[in-house]
Amino acid sequence: MPPLPKGRVTQSTPFTYTGLDYHCPLCLKEISTTKKVWVCLFTCLAVRAIHLELDQFILCLQRFFARCGIPEHITSDNAPQFKLAKTIIDKTSKKILSDPGVRSYAANQGVQWHFIVELAPWMGGFYERLVGVVKKCLRKAIGKVCFTYDQLQTVLAEVEAVVNSRPLVYVGDDINSSITLTPSHFLTLNPSTGIPGTETEDVDPEYLPKMSTSAKLLQTWKKGQSHLNRFWQIWRDDYLLTLRERFQTRHKGPRNQVPYKPSPGDVVLCKENLPRGTWNLGKIQNVIKSSDGEIRAVKVLFPSKKTITRPLKLLYPIECPEMSGAEDKTDKVQQPKETEQNQLKDDLQCLRRQPNRQAAEIAKKRIEQQLRPGHAI
């Protein structure tokens, strides 16, 4: 399994690295009819906070940018509305960046949109998990009740507040500690939900002269910054350590694997929902590697001249590949362990040799004696 992504373990502003997805439709009550609406979920990779929006996706994206800031990197699946939004952002950026001055300013302000591989939802597990959490909250809160638009917006805001108040890690060694770190600590600096700051200023407020409005605002801002620095310190010292402890590098169960890795030019079977007796054969064009150097997906060319990206889980090698290519790949992979495999084959042959029974040996000798020439029956 690959290591955690960079945005998951990097200290950054909330929603700098964002994942988004739609989840279950809800019933919206209008004047005379009802209709289905979908909820768009935005989640932050670093602090695991969420933001819920309800409407057309382009409008949802505009409100998210206005309220939470423009992210540097967005990860989503291959839904048509997501790809359309990316196209609109790219076209708008090209028009705006026609001015050289604006182009130099926006060089580091662009949004990188990453789409996961088709039919591989596990690659977006960091937002799929929170989609399941929100579904559970909505199912218990409203069930199948129809609300008006304003009522539904209020319910979503309350669900967002509840999910963002879940504890990420306990502060201290005692699990019964009442102080916990939540995603809300990075989004708002409300004193009723924040952790009291440990750093204090040397100046005694009793001897200060009359403070102006600007001085009070500056003091409030400094206090908020001290709280936020404390939250990030807890995030680094406690939360990241828990991620390292729970991180696994290998799958728990055995996996069926071929003795060689896929490479361009291989002919494979692609798992698709096709009629009975129909097989979808394709030829691998390119391989896609992850950050750890392992092959996670490939680009397959089908007879219809269409190229599609598929994960390795949905590809199967044919039973009779080209012998030369298969032998070359097998030799490349098995060459370092050739001696061990030969020894293993010898051991398996010894195990397969079952001991002959004594009665069978005696019967075999009698048959051989009777079949000899000149033997008297």
PyMOL commands that set and color helices and strands:
alter all, ss='L'
color gray80, all
select helices_A, chain A and resi 6-8+57-68+80-96+100-108+121-141+149-164+184-187+205-207+213-246+312-314+323-352+358-370
alter helices_A, ss='H'
color red, helices_A
select strands_A, chain A and resi 17-29+34-44+50-54+73-76+112-115+169-170+180-181+267-270+281-289+295-301+307-311+315-317
alter strands_A, ss='S'
color yellow, strands_A
deselect
rebuild
show_as cartoon
